[in-house]
Amino acid sequence: MDNSFLTSDFFGYAVLPFMIFVARICDVSLGTMRIIFVSKGAKNIAPFIGFFEVLIWIIAISRIMHNHNNFVNYFAYAAGFATGNYFGIIIEEKLAMGFQMIRVFTGEKGQELVKALNCKGFGATSVEAHGAKEKGYLIYSIVHRNEMGAVMNILNEYNPKAFFTIEDIRAAREGIFNPKKHTSLFIFSNILKQWRKGK
């Protein structure tokens, strides 16, 4: 490449800031994914992602330090950081890794909801409870996160106004889970295991 292009104003104030912006999006998105994998206990995947995260960051910050008088690079760096957080959250939502637990507080007909969940392949446990106004049931169900939408559809059909809570679960085993889908965490783990065996 012609060195005159690398030192031109167009490269310094347009191309280079754009490259820093894109690099920052990549490393922050990877950082978001790394934190998620750490929280899920995926110790084989998190370091692999962290390597590329830091590598991209070093390249981006070195370009800024090399052109420290160019303030456009600073804005590109900050904008890339903000955009990377946004894209990282979107990627995490699309992958839908891990498990979630839903608690449903319902009335006397709670067993109907349990049967509806069981018919769709979801495990559910019900416990008799006493609320402020009436007797009811507390229903637990732990599902793959990418199947929570199907559970919510069943709940809305049962009672659109039902009170419920949802929380992330780090790990689960020996339960009744829908075998039709594998979580993204399971897929990534298998890919990494195969790569490590073949090297």
Phi, psi and omega in degrees: 000142180295127181296335180295330178290320180294335180258002182284159178295325180297316179292315185291327186249001178227300185291310182298313176300323178294318178297319178295320178300312181294318180298320180292323175300315182296312186287326178288322176298317177296322178297319177298316179295321180298316180298320180295316180296323177297316180295334178271359179080019181273077186289344178275337184265321185303314179297324180298315178292320181299326179301310181288328177301310182289323179300313179295320180297317180298318179297316181295313183290330178293324178292325178291316180294327179289334179236054188292345179274353182267101184285346175296326178297324180295317178294322178296320180296314180293319179294322177295322178297313180296315181293324179297322176298318180297311181292326178298319178293319179297316179298317180298321179293323180290321180289326178049061184277150170085200185239157173224149176249132175248132174249128180241128177256114187224175185273206187298334184269029182297331181295334177294322178292320178300316180295321179296320178292317180298322181295334180266006177091010180258134176284148179208142178236132180245144179227133177293138182221163179234115179269189181291332185246327186206169176279145181203204181228145171250117186249128178252143172208130178249124186226162171298140184299327180286359177247006180296329179299320178294322178295319179295325177297318178296317181296319180293325176292324180288309181199102182300339182257012181296143178272130182211161174228151179229136177216154180284145177242129182292318181205156177206147178206166177060024178254183177262108182238149178293120185279001187287334185230149171253146177286159179296327178298318179296317181295312180299320180297317180294320179298315181294322179297317180295321180295320182289327179289327186274350184281000000 
